[in-house]
Amino acid sequence: MNIDLIAKKAGVSRATVSRVINNFPGVREETRKKVEEVINELNYIPSAAARSLVRRRSNIIGALIYNITQPFWGNYISGIEDGVVPTNYGLFFANSKKHKTFWDYQKAYKENLKNLVSHGVDGVIMTLLNDLEKEDIDFLESVNIPYIVIQNCLDDPRIVSVNVDNVEGAYQATNYLISLGHKSIGHITGLMTSGIGKARLQGFTRAMEQAGLQVLPDNVINGGHSFKDGYWGMKQLMTHENPPTAVFFGSDESAYGGIYAAGEMNIRVPEDVSVIGFDGIRDTFDHSAYLPVLTTMEQPTHEMGSIAAELMVAWLDGEKPKKSTINMKAKLFEGKTCIPLK
């Protein structure tokens, strides 16, 4: 059912139907009633997208999140809410997780992005597991709405983003282990399909090379950000003939998986192996109460979400961000999982 059919049946123009649907002035009462009768007769329900196309604004900001149910991503959501709730804008979240393969997820986030736009959101904030692709940016540019990416790794000058410096954070984490006397250091990476995982590997490698330490191929395990990625990565790493004395994990969740695996292997953390993560989710991770307090590089995730939301609100109100990229720093939190090498 569309507006053209209503206009034809009511004997009025398409513009008149649109004005009635959106309760705009300038329509005679007799004409308004006639159009409303046809709408009721045809059981027409105008879509949010159709309304927004006529009104030009929906006062809704879309937020595309990798996994709403995970604590780490929840911190971004909380920050976005804090930045939007005090304003006149509402929020519409879309969750892209719960798919068996990465390719299924990739297809899902693209569909979710298009769904947000079709629902008439005024702008989109995105924080995803993967890097956006050029076709995603081309699509957003074609529909001409503001968009902000949290943790952007795509080199495209059109993107406005709020990032943490992953290279520098990983460099600091590795240097911390080196400062404790560790020379044989392993790294279980994040996803190598992600610029974040690659950046953290780059920071690890830089610190090792600057310290004159060898990056042994056996000590770098390509993993992911999940508990099970860290669990199986640690199992593989610690069964080597000469296992490392310290391990830098690409995320806190994978670090917790690694600590759990070490316990199953009767390897003590930190007495036998020191462990450091990256994210800062210890207060929100379900199993953290049963494991030692994790040493980690804390990301200001809540603040990043809040800044992205404030930038979006200002942009929608007519003030486009002056900087295309805002870089923030991860901060070392010294827990109980790292000790000097004896």
C-alpha positions in Angstrom: 0.0 0.0 0.0 1.4 3.4 -0.9 0.5 7.1 -0.8 -0.1 7.3 -4.6 -3.0 4.8 -4.3 -4.5 6.8 -1.4 -4.2 10.0 -3.4 -5.9 8.5 -6.4 -8.8 7.0 -4.4 -9.3 10.3 -2.5 -9.0 12.5 -5.6 -6.2 14.6 -4.2 -2.5 15.1 -4.8 0.3 13.0 -3.3 1.6 16.1 -1.4 -1.9 16.5 0.2 -1.9 12.9 1.5 1.6 13.5 2.9 0.5 16.6 4.7 -2.5 14.8 6.3 -0.4 11.8 7.4 2.2 14.1 9.1 -0.5 16.4 10.5 0.8 19.5 8.7 -1.3 22.6 8.4 -2.7 24.0 5.1 -5.3 21.3 4.4 -9.0 22.0 4.4 -10.9 20.2 7.0 -13.2 18.6 4.4 -10.2 17.3 2.4 -8.4 16.1 5.5 -11.5 14.0 6.6 -11.8 12.6 3.1 -8.1 11.4 3.1 -8.4 10.0 6.6 -11.5 8.0 5.5 -9.5 6.5 2.6 -6.6 5.7 4.9 -8.9 3.9 7.4 -10.7 2.1 4.6 -7.4 0.8 3.1 -5.9 0.1 6.6 -2.8 2.1 5.6 -0.1 2.4 8.3 2.7 4.9 7.3 6.2 3.6 7.9 8.7 5.5 10.1 10.9 5.8 7.0 8.1 7.5 5.0 7.4 9.9 7.8 11.0 10.8 8.2 11.4 11.4 4.5 8.6 13.9 4.6 9.6 15.6 7.9 13.3 15.4 7.2 14.0 14.6 10.8 13.1 11.8 13.1 15.0 12.9 16.2 16.3 9.3 16.5 20.0 8.3 16.6 20.8 4.8 15.5 23.5 2.9 17.3 25.0 -0.3 15.6 26.7 -2.4 18.3 28.6 -5.7 17.8 27.2 -7.4 20.9 24.8 -5.7 23.2 24.9 -8.6 25.7 28.7 -8.5 26.3 29.9 -6.2 29.2 32.7 -4.6 27.1 30.2 -3.4 24.4 27.7 -2.6 27.1 30.1 0.1 28.4 29.9 1.8 25.0 26.1 1.6 25.1 26.1 3.2 28.6 28.3 6.0 27.4 26.2 6.6 24.3 23.0 6.7 26.4 24.6 9.2 28.8 25.4 11.5 25.8 22.0 11.2 24.2 19.4 10.9 27.0 19.7 14.6 28.3 18.9 15.8 24.8 15.8 15.8 22.6 17.0 12.8 20.7 16.0 9.1 21.2 18.1 6.0 20.6 17.5 3.0 18.4 20.0 0.1 19.0 20.8 -2.7 16.6 22.8 -5.8 17.7 24.9 -7.7 15.1 26.1 -10.7 17.1 24.7 -14.2 17.5 25.9 -15.6 14.2 27.8 -18.8 13.7 30.6 -17.5 11.4 32.3 -14.1 10.9 30.9 -14.0 7.4 27.4 -14.4 8.7 28.1 -11.6 11.2 29.5 -9.4 8.4 26.3 -9.9 6.4 24.2 -9.1 9.4 25.8 -5.9 10.4 25.5 -4.6 6.8 21.8 -5.5 6.8 21.4 -3.8 10.3 23.0 -0.7 9.0 20.6 -0.5 6.1 17.7 -1.2 8.4 18.6 1.7 10.7 18.7 4.0 7.8 15.4 2.7 6.4 13.8 3.4 9.8 14.6 7.0 9.3 17.3 7.6 11.9 19.0 11.0 11.7 22.5 9.7 12.3 24.4 6.5 13.1 27.0 5.7 15.7 28.8 2.4 15.0 31.1 0.2 17.2 31.8 -3.1 15.6 34.0 -6.2 15.8 35.3 -5.6 12.3 36.5 -2.6 10.3 34.0 -0.9 8.2 34.4 -1.5 4.5 34.6 1.2 1.7 31.1 0.1 0.5 29.7 0.8 3.9 31.0 4.3 3.8 29.8 4.8 0.2 26.3 3.7 1.3 26.3 6.1 4.3 27.5 9.0 2.1 24.9 8.2 -0.5 22.0 8.5 2.0 23.6 11.8 3.3 23.3 11.3 7.1 26.0 11.9 9.7 27.8 8.9 11.0 30.5 8.4 13.7 32.6 5.2 14.1 34.0 4.2 17.5 37.3 2.3 17.0 37.7 3.0 13.3 40.6 1.3 11.5 39.6 2.1 8.0 41.8 4.7 6.4 39.2 7.0 4.8 39.1 10.8 5.3 35.3 10.8 5.2 35.0 9.0 8.5 34.5 10.9 11.8 35.8 8.6 14.6 36.5 8.2 18.3 39.4 5.8 18.8 41.8 4.4 21.4 45.4 4.2 20.4 45.8 0.5 20.1 49.4 0.5 18.9 50.5 2.6 21.8 48.4 0.7 24.4 49.9 -2.7 23.3 53.4 -1.1 23.2 52.9 0.0 26.9 51.5 -3.4 27.9 54.5 -5.2 26.5 57.0 -2.7 27.9 55.4 -3.3 31.3 56.2 -7.0 31.1 59.7 -6.2 29.9 60.2 -3.9 32.8 59.4 -6.8 35.1 62.4 -8.7 33.6 60.4 -10.9 31.2 62.3 -11.7 27.9 60.3 -14.6 26.6 56.8 -13.0 26.0 53.9 -14.6 24.1 51.1 -12.8 22.4 47.6 -14.2 21.8 46.2 -11.8 19.2 42.8 -10.4 18.6 41.1 -11.1 15.3 43.5 -10.7 12.5 40.6 -9.7 10.2 40.3 -6.6 12.4 42.5 -3.5 12.3 42.4 -3.5 16.1 44.0 -7.0 16.3 46.7 -5.9 13.8 47.4 -2.7 15.7 47.9 -4.5 19.0 50.2 -7.0 17.4 52.1 -4.1 15.9 52.5 -2.5 19.3 53.7 -5.8 20.8 56.2 -6.3 18.0 57.6 -2.7 18.3 58.2 -3.0 22.0 59.9 -6.4 21.7 62.2 -5.2 18.9 63.1 -1.9 20.6 64.1 -3.9 23.7 66.3 -6.1 21.5 64.1 -9.2 22.2 63.2 -11.8 19.6 59.5 -12.3 18.6 59.4 -16.0 18.3 56.8 -17.3 15.7 55.7 -20.0 18.2 55.0 -17.4 20.8 52.5 -15.5 18.6 49.1 -17.3 18.4 46.4 -15.8 16.1 43.3 -15.8 18.2 40.3 -13.6 18.8 38.6 -11.6 21.6 36.5 -14.4 23.2 37.1 -16.5 26.4 37.5 -19.6 24.3 40.0 -18.0 22.0 42.2 -17.2 25.0 41.6 -20.6 26.5 42.7 -22.6 23.5 45.5 -20.1 22.7 47.0 -20.5 26.2 46.7 -24.3 25.9 48.7 -24.2 22.7 51.2 -21.7 23.9 52.0 -23.4 27.2 52.6 -26.8 25.7 55.7 -25.6 23.8 59.0 -27.0 24.8 60.1 -23.5 26.1 56.9 -21.7 27.0 57.0 -17.9 27.6 57.2 -16.5 31.1 54.6 -13.8 30.3 51.7 -13.5 27.9 50.0 -10.4 26.4 46.4 -11.1 25.4 44.6 -9.0 22.8 41.6 -8.6 25.1 40.6 -9.1 28.7 38.0 -11.7 27.9 40.6 -13.8 26.1 43.0 -13.2 29.0 40.5 -14.7 31.5 40.1 -17.7 29.2 43.9 -18.1 29.2 44.1 -17.9 33.0 41.4 -20.5 33.3 43.3 -22.8 30.9 46.5 -22.3 32.9 44.7 -23.4 36.0 43.6 -26.6 34.3 47.3 -27.2 33.4 48.4 -26.6 36.9 50.3 -23.5 35.8 50.0 -20.7 38.3 49.3 -17.1 37.4 51.4 -15.1 38.1 53.9 -17.3 39.8 54.6 -19.4 36.7 53.4 -17.1 34.0 52.4 -13.4 34.1 49.3 -12.3 32.2 48.2 -8.9 30.9 45.1 -8.1 28.9 43.6 -5.1 27.1 40.2 -3.5 27.6 39.4 -3.0 31.3 36.3 -5.1 31.9 37.2 -6.7 35.2 34.2 -5.1 37.0 31.7 -6.4 34.5 33.0 -9.8 33.4 30.8 -12.6 34.7 33.7 -14.9 35.9 36.1 -12.2 37.1 35.2 -12.8 40.8 36.5 -16.4 40.6 39.8 -15.4 38.9 42.7 -13.1 40.0 42.4 -9.4 39.5 43.6 -8.9 35.9 46.4 -6.5 35.0 45.3 -4.8 31.9 45.3 -1.7 29.6 42.0 0.0 30.4 40.1 1.6 27.5 37.9 4.6 28.4 34.9 2.8 26.7 32.2 4.7 28.5 33.8 8.0 27.8 34.3 7.1 24.1 30.6 6.3 23.8 29.7 9.5 25.5 32.0 11.6 23.3 30.7 10.0 20.1 27.1 10.7 21.2 27.9 14.3 22.1 29.6 14.8 18.7 26.6 13.3 17.0 24.1 15.5 18.8 26.1 18.6 18.0 26.4 17.6 14.4 22.7 17.1 14.0 22.2 20.5 15.6 24.4 22.1 13.0 27.9 21.8 14.3 30.0 19.3 12.3 33.0 18.0 14.3 36.1 20.0 13.6 38.4 16.9 13.9 37.8 13.8 11.8 39.6 11.7 14.4 39.7 11.8 18.2 42.4 9.6 19.7 42.2 8.5 23.4 44.7 6.7 25.5 44.5 3.3 27.2 45.8 3.3 30.8 47.7 0.6 32.7 45.8 -1.0 35.6 48.1 -3.0 37.8 46.2 -6.0 39.0 47.5 -9.3 40.5 48.4 -11.3 37.4 51.9 -9.9 36.7 55.1 -10.2 38.9 58.8 -9.7 38.3 60.6 -12.6 36.7 62.6 -14.5 39.4 
